[in-house]
Every structure is written in structure tokens, then in C-alpha cells.
Amino acid sequence: MRNIVKYLRRSEKFDLTQEELANALGVSRQTIVSIENGGNTTAELMLRISNFFDKDPREIFFIDNVEHSLQKPKSNSA
């Protein structure tokens, strides 16, 4: 799942290592590595991450090609 966790973690406002973020969230550093690399996570952890960064989860986590999967193909009838 695409996300901006790494961007937020390294931003001027937070400037955290993976280990520091993991400790703040109560997870392993490997969990943070997995999330930053696009791995899936639980809804609970997504909410904890969004609360930590004070953002809506939809601002942090997003699914590739949602628009394409929800749109119906256009017909070429003229």
C-alpha cells in the first residue's frame, strides 16, 4: 500500500529514525520498514500512525489505481 510514512518521519517537524518511530508506536523497526516499503498493515496501526502524525489516514495511506478500479470503461458510441 502506497504511503508517505517515510516522508513524514523524515520531515523537519518530526526527523525520526525508523527505530524512534517504532518505539513511539509500540511496534518493531521491521514493521516500520515493511510499511515504508509498501507492505500492508492493520487498520489499528494505520490509525495509530495517523494519530501520531496528526493527519487523516487518507492523507497518509492510499491504494494504487483506485480511480481506475472504480471507473466504468467509457464506450465509444458516437
N, C-alpha and C positions, 0 to 999 in steps of 0.2 A: 504494500500500500504506500503510495507516494505521500511524503510528508515534509515538513520544514523543521523537524525537531533539531537537526544538526545546526541549521541556520540560527534558530532561536538560542540554542545552547551556547553558540559561539558569539552571539551578538554582544555589543558593548554593554547592554543592560545586564546581561547575565554572566558572560565569559566563564563558563563552567567546563570542566573536563567531563568526559563520559562517566568517570568514577564519581565525581561530585554530584552529577545529576542522578545517577543510580542510587546513591546514598540518600539523597533528598526524597526520592520516590519510593525507597524501600525495595529496590529490585537489584539484580546483578548488573555489572557493567556489560556483560554479554547480552543482556536483554536490551540495553540501550543501543549497542552495536547492531543488533538484529533489526530494531525499529528504524534506526537511521539508514540501514541498507534496504528498507522497503519491506521488511518482514511483517507479518500480521501480528496483531496484539489484541488483548481483550478490551472490551468496552470500558471496563473499570479502569484499566491502566490509561486508556485514551483520555478518560475524564480526569484522572489524577494529573496527567501531563498538561492538559488544557488548563486545569485549575492552577497548577504551578506557574505556568507562563501567563496566566490571567487572560486567556483567549478562548473563544468559542472553539470546540473541537473541529468544526468545519473549516476554520481558518488554518488549522494545523494539518489535518489528515484529509486526504481526498483520494478518490479512486480514479484511475486512468480511464479515459473514454466513456465516462458516464453519459455524456451528451449523446454520443454515438449509439450507445446501447439502448437509450430511451427514445430516440427519434425513429419515426417510421420512415422508410425509404420513400423518396418522392417519385411519383410516377411521371413519365414524360409524355403524358397525353396532352395534345395541343388542340 
